[in-house]
Amino acid sequence: MRTINIIGCGKVGRTLARLWTERSLLSVRGILNRSIPSGLRAVEFVGAGRAVEDCARMERADLVMIAAPDEAIEGCCGELCRSGVLGQGAVVFHCSGSLSSALLEPARRCGASVASVHPVKSFADPATAVKSFAGTFCGVEGDPAACEVLGELLRGCGAVTFSIEPEFKTIYHAGSVMVCNYFVALIEAGLRCFEKAGISRETALQVIEPIVRETVDNVFRLGPVGSLTGPIARGEPSVVGRQCEALGRWDGRIEGIYRSLGRLAVEISALAGGADADALAAIKELLDESP
């Protein structure tokens, strides 16, 4: 059985390590966190491994997972390379969604093959993530040998792997942020609009839940072009103009969101072909005006 050392065993690291342990795909050796107590908690969750104080106290392993925050990955890789425990032919990978495997070049110079793995999943609760991991899409890029090993391990947990162009990985991750994190922020912006109109947040959530769920279902069933509705889909410049003016008088930040997303909605509406071209041009001109 292959072995693995883990540097930064937080929510993502704990989830993957426990999955691989439960399925007897890997044997966990050293777990290095910021403190021994944190490492011990990770060992307890994973059900395997040994908490260590630094990389030098690790045994050599076939793989090293760096699941630390983005800002710490480069430093962790440097410490690993200086420790002397990185063997020839080892696989070193990190779990950042926005950084490519190029960050691990020092490990490659030490004889390792390198890669990055990004599971497209919420890891708010590792115990829940372990149970629901099957079917998770995981973006993988890096050296072919490392990607082959990691693909085998991920698919062994029920994941679906896909390749990412490393030079555009930051843009890929920005897309993930927009459809997930920024979706939450967009819901918050909408709720504030409801509250401004005298509707309680509790009621607003009840009002928008059906239409939000239906819209999300439509996007995955019909695609964005087939799912767009509302004044821009219908080509109604007067409605868009009034909304821009009203939002501008109240909250310029939300007006900015409305204008930015509206410009993209104009492009989608044009592709759908249901709105008058002159009306869409007028809407675009309204949205392009300085607030």
Order of alpha helices (4+ residues) and beta strands (2+ residues): beta-alpha-beta-alpha-beta-beta-alpha-beta-alpha-beta-alpha-beta-alpha-beta-alpha-alpha-alpha-alpha-alpha-alpha-alpha
